[in-house]
Amino acid sequence: MSRPVIAPKHARALAQGLGWFSIGLGVAEVLMPHRVTRATGLHGHERLVASYGVREIATGIGLLTSRDPTPWLWGRVGGDALDIGTLAAGLRPANRDRERSGAALLAVLGVAALDLVCVLALKPSRRPPLPLADYRRRSGLPQPPGAMRGAASDFVVPADMRTPPALRWPAEAR
């Protein structure tokens, strides 16, 4: 089994840093979508960038507040895939600012690599599963059925467990 690139305790610190990074980037995308789209070469996609900002803020809060940051890191990896797809669309020849989209794409690829390194370092080690208990020869009874037959024949239902007279069937009420 290969060792992770970073130790799990360092990965937790990196996850916290990625949480703050997510919040900062998300706030910028929500409050200044025009500047972000200009910087990334995605003119006209301000609403999309603002929605990505909301996703970043939610992921950042999840990373900072959860005991196990792994699911939130996987959310970041999924968000990176969305960002990569969006920025790759900005590389089309018709886009005048495709150089900006290319530079932003390289930056997102770097952050995506960081996210993957962090989530893989936090992944628990694969231990062999515990063997399943074999209950085929157990009945759940303390003695064989023949010895148990009639054991509760003298049981009397306590008064507080009996059906009240008003709720009994007419034949039972007598």
MODELLER restraints for C-alpha pairs under 7 A, 6 or more apart:
rsr = mdl.restraints
at = mdl.atoms
rsr.add(forms.Gaussian(group=physical.xy_distance, feature=features.Distance(at['CA:4:A'], at['CA:120:A']), mean=6.95, stdev=0.5))
rsr.add(forms.Gaussian(group=physical.xy_distance, feature=features.Distance(at['CA:4:A'], at['CA:121:A']), mean=5.18, stdev=0.5))
rsr.add(forms.Gaussian(group=physical.xy_distance, feature=features.Distance(at['CA:5:A'], at['CA:117:A']), mean=6.82, stdev=0.5))
rsr.add(forms.Gaussian(group=physical.xy_distance, feature=features.Distance(at['CA:5:A'], at['CA:121:A']), mean=6.91, stdev=0.5))
rsr.add(forms.Gaussian(group=physical.xy_distance, feature=features.Distance(at['CA:6:A'], at['CA:121:A']), mean=6.18, stdev=0.5))
rsr.add(forms.Gaussian(group=physical.xy_distance, feature=features.Distance(at['CA:7:A'], at['CA:121:A']), mean=6.50, stdev=0.5))
rsr.add(forms.Gaussian(group=physical.xy_distance, feature=features.Distance(at['CA:8:A'], at['CA:121:A']), mean=5.51, stdev=0.5))
rsr.add(forms.Gaussian(group=physical.xy_distance, feature=features.Distance(at['CA:8:A'], at['CA:122:A']), mean=5.44, stdev=0.5))
rsr.add(forms.Gaussian(group=physical.xy_distance, feature=features.Distance(at['CA:11:A'], at['CA:118:A']), mean=5.20, stdev=0.5))
rsr.add(forms.Gaussian(group=physical.xy_distance, feature=features.Distance(at['CA:11:A'], at['CA:121:A']), mean=6.18, stdev=0.5))
rsr.add(forms.Gaussian(group=physical.xy_distance, feature=features.Distance(at['CA:11:A'], at['CA:122:A']), mean=6.44, stdev=0.5))
rsr.add(forms.Gaussian(group=physical.xy_distance, feature=features.Distance(at['CA:14:A'], at['CA:118:A']), mean=6.81, stdev=0.5))
rsr.add(forms.Gaussian(group=physical.xy_distance, feature=features.Distance(at['CA:15:A'], at['CA:63:A']), mean=6.65, stdev=0.5))
rsr.add(forms.Gaussian(group=physical.xy_distance, feature=features.Distance(at['CA:15:A'], at['CA:69:A']), mean=6.95, stdev=0.5))
rsr.add(forms.Gaussian(group=physical.xy_distance, feature=features.Distance(at['CA:15:A'], at['CA:118:A']), mean=6.73, stdev=0.5))
rsr.add(forms.Gaussian(group=physical.xy_distance, feature=features.Distance(at['CA:16:A'], at['CA:63:A']), mean=6.42, stdev=0.5))
rsr.add(forms.Gaussian(group=physical.xy_distance, feature=features.Distance(at['CA:16:A'], at['CA:64:A']), mean=5.78, stdev=0.5))
rsr.add(forms.Gaussian(group=physical.xy_distance, feature=features.Distance(at['CA:19:A'], at['CA:60:A']), mean=3.92, stdev=0.5))
rsr.add(forms.Gaussian(group=physical.xy_distance, feature=features.Distance(at['CA:19:A'], at['CA:61:A']), mean=6.58, stdev=0.5))
rsr.add(forms.Gaussian(group=physical.xy_distance, feature=features.Distance(at['CA:19:A'], at['CA:63:A']), mean=5.12, stdev=0.5))
rsr.add(forms.Gaussian(group=physical.xy_distance, feature=features.Distance(at['CA:19:A'], at['CA:64:A']), mean=5.70, stdev=0.5))
rsr.add(forms.Gaussian(group=physical.xy_distance, feature=features.Distance(at['CA:20:A'], at['CA:60:A']), mean=6.10, stdev=0.5))
rsr.add(forms.Gaussian(group=physical.xy_distance, feature=features.Distance(at['CA:22:A'], at['CA:56:A']), mean=4.99, stdev=0.5))
rsr.add(forms.Gaussian(group=physical.xy_distance, feature=features.Distance(at['CA:22:A'], at['CA:57:A']), mean=5.89, stdev=0.5))
rsr.add(forms.Gaussian(group=physical.xy_distance, feature=features.Distance(at['CA:22:A'], at['CA:59:A']), mean=6.80, stdev=0.5))
rsr.add(forms.Gaussian(group=physical.xy_distance, feature=features.Distance(at['CA:22:A'], at['CA:60:A']), mean=4.82, stdev=0.5))
rsr.add(forms.Gaussian(group=physical.xy_distance, feature=features.Distance(at['CA:23:A'], at['CA:56:A']), mean=6.10, stdev=0.5))
rsr.add(forms.Gaussian(group=physical.xy_distance, feature=features.Distance(at['CA:23:A'], at['CA:57:A']), mean=4.50, stdev=0.5))
rsr.add(forms.Gaussian(group=physical.xy_distance, feature=features.Distance(at['CA:23:A'], at['CA:60:A']), mean=5.13, stdev=0.5))
rsr.add(forms.Gaussian(group=physical.xy_distance, feature=features.Distance(at['CA:25:A'], at['CA:53:A']), mean=6.87, stdev=0.5))
rsr.add(forms.Gaussian(group=physical.xy_distance, feature=features.Distance(at['CA:25:A'], at['CA:56:A']), mean=6.94, stdev=0.5))
rsr.add(forms.Gaussian(group=physical.xy_distance, feature=features.Distance(at['CA:26:A'], at['CA:53:A']), mean=3.74, stdev=0.5))
rsr.add(forms.Gaussian(group=physical.xy_distance, feature=features.Distance(at['CA:26:A'], at['CA:54:A']), mean=6.00, stdev=0.5))
rsr.add(forms.Gaussian(group=physical.xy_distance, feature=features.Distance(at['CA:26:A'], at['CA:56:A']), mean=4.78, stdev=0.5))
rsr.add(forms.Gaussian(group=physical.xy_distance, feature=features.Distance(at['CA:26:A'], at['CA:57:A']), mean=5.00, stdev=0.5))
rsr.add(forms.Gaussian(group=physical.xy_distance, feature=features.Distance(at['CA:27:A'], at['CA:53:A']), mean=6.33, stdev=0.5))
rsr.add(forms.Gaussian(group=physical.xy_distance, feature=features.Distance(at['CA:27:A'], at['CA:57:A']), mean=6.92, stdev=0.5))
rsr.add(forms.Gaussian(group=physical.xy_distance, feature=features.Distance(at['CA:29:A'], at['CA:36:A']), mean=6.31, stdev=0.5))
rsr.add(forms.Gaussian(group=physical.xy_distance, feature=features.Distance(at['CA:29:A'], at['CA:49:A']), mean=5.95, stdev=0.5))
rsr.add(forms.Gaussian(group=physical.xy_distance, feature=features.Distance(at['CA:29:A'], at['CA:50:A']), mean=5.15, stdev=0.5))
rsr.add(forms.Gaussian(group=physical.xy_distance, feature=features.Distance(at['CA:29:A'], at['CA:53:A']), mean=4.75, stdev=0.5))
rsr.add(forms.Gaussian(group=physical.xy_distance, feature=features.Distance(at['CA:30:A'], at['CA:50:A']), mean=4.44, stdev=0.5))
rsr.add(forms.Gaussian(group=physical.xy_distance, feature=features.Distance(at['CA:30:A'], at['CA:53:A']), mean=5.21, stdev=0.5))
rsr.add(forms.Gaussian(group=physical.xy_distance, feature=features.Distance(at['CA:30:A'], at['CA:54:A']), mean=6.76, stdev=0.5))
rsr.add(forms.Gaussian(group=physical.xy_distance, feature=features.Distance(at['CA:33:A'], at['CA:46:A']), mean=5.12, stdev=0.5))
rsr.add(forms.Gaussian(group=physical.xy_distance, feature=features.Distance(at['CA:33:A'], at['CA:49:A']), mean=6.06, stdev=0.5))
rsr.add(forms.Gaussian(group=physical.xy_distance, feature=features.Distance(at['CA:33:A'], at['CA:50:A']), mean=5.83, stdev=0.5))
rsr.add(forms.Gaussian(group=physical.xy_distance, feature=features.Distance(at['CA:34:A'], at['CA:46:A']), mean=5.98, stdev=0.5))
rsr.add(forms.Gaussian(group=physical.xy_distance, feature=features.Distance(at['CA:37:A'], at['CA:43:A']), mean=5.33, stdev=0.5))
rsr.add(forms.Gaussian(group=physical.xy_distance, feature=features.Distance(at['CA:37:A'], at['CA:45:A']), mean=6.78, stdev=0.5))
rsr.add(forms.Gaussian(group=physical.xy_distance, feature=features.Distance(at['CA:37:A'], at['CA:46:A']), mean=6.36, stdev=0.5))
rsr.add(forms.Gaussian(group=physical.xy_distance, feature=features.Distance(at['CA:39:A'], at['CA:100:A']), mean=6.43, stdev=0.5))
rsr.add(forms.Gaussian(group=physical.xy_distance, feature=features.Distance(at['CA:40:A'], at['CA:100:A']), mean=5.11, stdev=0.5))
rsr.add(forms.Gaussian(group=physical.xy_distance, feature=features.Distance(at['CA:40:A'], at['CA:101:A']), mean=4.83, stdev=0.5))
rsr.add(forms.Gaussian(group=physical.xy_distance, feature=features.Distance(at['CA:40:A'], at['CA:104:A']), mean=5.64, stdev=0.5))
rsr.add(forms.Gaussian(group=physical.xy_distance, feature=features.Distance(at['CA:41:A'], at['CA:90:A']), mean=6.62, stdev=0.5))
rsr.add(forms.Gaussian(group=physical.xy_distance, feature=features.Distance(at['CA:41:A'], at['CA:97:A']), mean=4.80, stdev=0.5))
rsr.add(forms.Gaussian(group=physical.xy_distance, feature=features.Distance(at['CA:41:A'], at['CA:98:A']), mean=6.12, stdev=0.5))
rsr.add(forms.Gaussian(group=physical.xy_distance, feature=features.Distance(at['CA:41:A'], at['CA:100:A']), mean=5.19, stdev=0.5))
rsr.add(forms.Gaussian(group=physical.xy_distance, feature=features.Distance(at['CA:41:A'], at['CA:101:A']), mean=5.00, stdev=0.5))
rsr.add(forms.Gaussian(group=physical.xy_distance, feature=features.Distance(at['CA:42:A'], at['CA:90:A']), mean=6.21, stdev=0.5))
rsr.add(forms.Gaussian(group=physical.xy_distance, feature=features.Distance(at['CA:59:A'], at['CA:72:A']), mean=5.96, stdev=0.5))
rsr.add(forms.Gaussian(group=physical.xy_distance, feature=features.Distance(at['CA:59:A'], at['CA:75:A']), mean=6.87, stdev=0.5))
rsr.add(forms.Gaussian(group=physical.xy_distance, feature=features.Distance(at['CA:59:A'], at['CA:76:A']), mean=6.75, stdev=0.5))
rsr.add(forms.Gaussian(group=physical.xy_distance, feature=features.Distance(at['CA:62:A'], at['CA:72:A']), mean=6.12, stdev=0.5))
rsr.add(forms.Gaussian(group=physical.xy_distance, feature=features.Distance(at['CA:63:A'], at['CA:69:A']), mean=5.20, stdev=0.5))
rsr.add(forms.Gaussian(group=physical.xy_distance, feature=features.Distance(at['CA:63:A'], at['CA:72:A']), mean=5.74, stdev=0.5))
rsr.add(forms.Gaussian(group=physical.xy_distance, feature=features.Distance(at['CA:70:A'], at['CA:119:A']), mean=5.86, stdev=0.5))
rsr.add(forms.Gaussian(group=physical.xy_distance, feature=features.Distance(at['CA:70:A'], at['CA:122:A']), mean=6.71, stdev=0.5))
rsr.add(forms.Gaussian(group=physical.xy_distance, feature=features.Distance(at['CA:73:A'], at['CA:115:A']), mean=6.44, stdev=0.5))
rsr.add(forms.Gaussian(group=physical.xy_distance, feature=features.Distance(at['CA:73:A'], at['CA:119:A']), mean=5.90, stdev=0.5))
rsr.add(forms.Gaussian(group=physical.xy_distance, feature=features.Distance(at['CA:74:A'], at['CA:119:A']), mean=6.94, stdev=0.5))
rsr.add(forms.Gaussian(group=physical.xy_distance, feature=features.Distance(at['CA:76:A'], at['CA:115:A']), mean=6.90, stdev=0.5))
rsr.add(forms.Gaussian(group=physical.xy_distance, feature=features.Distance(at['CA:77:A'], at['CA:112:A']), mean=6.17, stdev=0.5))
rsr.add(forms.Gaussian(group=physical.xy_distance, feature=features.Distance(at['CA:77:A'], at['CA:115:A']), mean=6.21, stdev=0.5))
rsr.add(forms.Gaussian(group=physical.xy_distance, feature=features.Distance(at['CA:77:A'], at['CA:116:A']), mean=6.80, stdev=0.5))
rsr.add(forms.Gaussian(group=physical.xy_distance, feature=features.Distance(at['CA:80:A'], at['CA:108:A']), mean=6.74, stdev=0.5))
rsr.add(forms.Gaussian(group=physical.xy_distance, feature=features.Distance(at['CA:80:A'], at['CA:112:A']), mean=5.80, stdev=0.5))
rsr.add(forms.Gaussian(group=physical.xy_distance, feature=features.Distance(at['CA:84:A'], at['CA:105:A']), mean=6.16, stdev=0.5))
rsr.add(forms.Gaussian(group=physical.xy_distance, feature=features.Distance(at['CA:84:A'], at['CA:108:A']), mean=6.79, stdev=0.5))
rsr.add(forms.Gaussian(group=physical.xy_distance, feature=features.Distance(at['CA:87:A'], at['CA:101:A']), mean=5.67, stdev=0.5))
rsr.add(forms.Gaussian(group=physical.xy_distance, feature=features.Distance(at['CA:87:A'], at['CA:105:A']), mean=5.76, stdev=0.5))
rsr.add(forms.Gaussian(group=physical.xy_distance, feature=features.Distance(at['CA:90:A'], at['CA:98:A']), mean=5.84, stdev=0.5))
rsr.add(forms.Gaussian(group=physical.xy_distance, feature=features.Distance(at['CA:90:A'], at['CA:101:A']), mean=5.58, stdev=0.5))
rsr.add(forms.Gaussian(group=physical.xy_distance, feature=features.Distance(at['CA:91:A'], at['CA:98:A']), mean=4.77, stdev=0.5))
rsr.add(forms.Gaussian(group=physical.xy_distance, feature=features.Distance(at['CA:91:A'], at['CA:101:A']), mean=6.15, stdev=0.5))
rsr.add(forms.Gaussian(group=physical.xy_distance, feature=features.Distance(at['CA:91:A'], at['CA:102:A']), mean=6.50, stdev=0.5))
rsr.add(forms.Gaussian(group=physical.xy_distance, feature=features.Distance(at['CA:92:A'], at['CA:98:A']), mean=6.91, stdev=0.5))
rsr.add(forms.Gaussian(group=physical.xy_distance, feature=features.Distance(at['CA:165:A'], at['CA:173:A']), mean=5.93, stdev=0.5))
